[in-house]
Every structure is written in structure tokens, then in C-alpha cells.
Amino acid sequence: MNKNSLIYIAGHNGLVGSALTRCLREQGYHNLLFRDFRELDLTRQAEVEKFFEAEKPEYVFLAAAKVGGILANSTYPADFIYDNLMIQSNVIHQSYLHGVKRLLFLGSTCIYPKEAPQPLKEEYLLTGPLEPTNEAYAVAKIAGIRMCQSYNRQHGTDFISVMPTNLYGINDNFNPETSHVLPGLMGKIHKAKMNGDPTVMVWGSGKPLREFMWSEDMAAACIFLMNVDRALIPEDSGKLFNIGTEEEVSIRELAELICEVVGYRGELRFDPGKPDGTMRKVTDPSRLHALGFAHKVSLREGIAKLYQWYLNH
Ligand code: GFB
């Protein structure tokens, strides 16, 4: 990309999309294109056709998706599979038809098999059954990866798929019913502190291990990959890259860390009635690191930054 390339950020208001927009602007890219979902419903094929016809972006960050935590995923599987299949199919196909130079498709590490060896490598894709709580979302995202790879093979497109670990950051979703674990716990622990509640309920056993990346590190990785010389991307990679920090914590340790940052002294309780989900999900990001990218923000630093933002908003 050069500084006046026409760059479309699909999902610019979301967690990754808003971080991408901020980071692109900071790096001097000023020809950015986006649409609110009220102006452009990416699940509607005709609308997406018209948009690409009119605007003809040169680069596309496909960060628009229906996302959510373990409860949302297990409660609304039809919404997760339908919305994500429609959004990605429309944007990927129109990007091909209109000669987009490079598209970056965002997935998630939940696409890997539930029992895959850890840390997760890209080659583990489709080697075993998926985690049931988010299988609908995972199947949609796997379809997106295979669609990018099929278009690259048949049409010579340059579509890259990135699989980030659990992300958190500014503009995150704090709704306790639909959010991911980190913002979900931050909202609950903050409220417990404000209300003087003696305990906070954490879902599950607290034993599962998770890896978390600050959304602006993720955005930096996406911009880095969008700019990598095509010749440097290993042919056998299928243009599929994990993005993660390799820093693992248990849900209990995460809750304790958030209590420390929030300044909450109450007691953590664990609700075995709520699902644990997959017991471990840590990435092996060496394929990305081999190209020269490294993240910057540690978990403690990121939690402090997010809490500061939460208090101000
Ligand atoms: O981020 P999360 O909801 O989803 O994390 P996944 C779920 C883990 O955190 C489970 C525990 O072990 C939960 O028992 N947990 C504890 C909580 N308290 C809470 C809470 O208050 N809220 C939430 N949400 N969890 C997601 C996939 O899996 O990973 C998405 O569902 C996506 O599709 C995302 O791939 C990256 O990490 O299990």
C-alpha cells in the first residue's frame, strides 16, 4: 500500500476495524473508505456489488463479522453462521471481480480443532472436530479461509487470511451476555467495586487457558501483512497466518489480574454451570514472526489501558 491507496476497512466501527482505522491514519494512510452498516448491509449481495462498482477500493481489510463470546456463540449459532458466510462471501467475491490488489480476511483461532496440539499451528486446520460452543462461527470462518485460497488458486488473487488469538481493546463489547471474557469480567468486577458487592461470579471452572492480544497490536500486524512483499509469503503457507502473543493465563489468573487493575478486593466465585469451552487455545505465531513482526503491549499493560478507556467512556 502507498499513502494514497484507496483502502476499504469493512467493519471500521468494530474492535479491530476501529484500531485499524486509527493505526492506518497514524501511519499516514489518508485515503480510507468505510460505510456504516445502515448505509451498506454487507449481507446483501446487490448492495455490496453496487458499492464495489462505485468505489473500486485497491486494498480491503475484511474486519466486518458477527462476533461474540462463548455464550453468544452457543445461543445464536444460526446468526453467526449466516451473517458471517454472507458478509465474507460478498466482500471476497466482489474484491475479486473488481481487481482488489490484496485483501486481508480476519478469522479467529477458534477455527482449530478442540483437541489440536498446542501451541496451535496453521497446518492443524481441519485435522479434527471443532469446539462445539463456537462451531457455527468457526465453520463460517474456515469457509472464508478456503474461499480466499480457492480464489488465489483459480484467479491468481492475493487474499491473505489472519487468525488472531482472543482480542481486547478500545470499543470492545462489555455487555455481560454477549461479550468476550476479558471485557465481560472487567465490566462485572468494576460494577462489583462500585456497588460494594463482596463477590464476583466468574463463569466455568477458571481453569481454561487463554491468550490475549491488544487490538492495536493486531491492527499493526494486519497492516504489516498487507504490506509484505508477495514474494516473501511462503508458497506452502496458503497465505494463512496466526497472530498471537504466546502469553497464556488461566481464566482465574485473568480475573485476579483485572481485580488488581480495577482495585477490587472482593472474592471471586466460579460457576460450574457455565461452559468452560476449549481448555486451551494458544497460538504459534512463528510464521508471522519469521516475516519480522512483533507485538508490543503486554496483558497487564493492555488491561490497564482498557480500564482507563472504560472509565472515560
Ligand atoms: O472470550 P470467551 O467468551 O470465548 O471466553 P472463548 C470464554 C472463557 O472464559 C470460558 C470464561 O472458559 C468461560 O467460562 N469466562 C469466565 C467468561 N467468566 C466469563 C464471562 O463473564 N464472560 C465470558 N464471555 N466468558 C471465543 C469464541 O471463545 O474466542 C469466539 O467463542 C472467538 O468465536 C473468540 O473465536 C476469540 O475464548 O472460549
Residues whose N, C-alpha, C, O or C-beta is under 5 A from the ligand:
A	BS01	GFB	G68 G69 I70 N73 S108 C110 N134 Y137 T165 N166 P176 S179 H180 V181 G184 L185 V202 W203 G204 P208 I251 P275 D276 G277
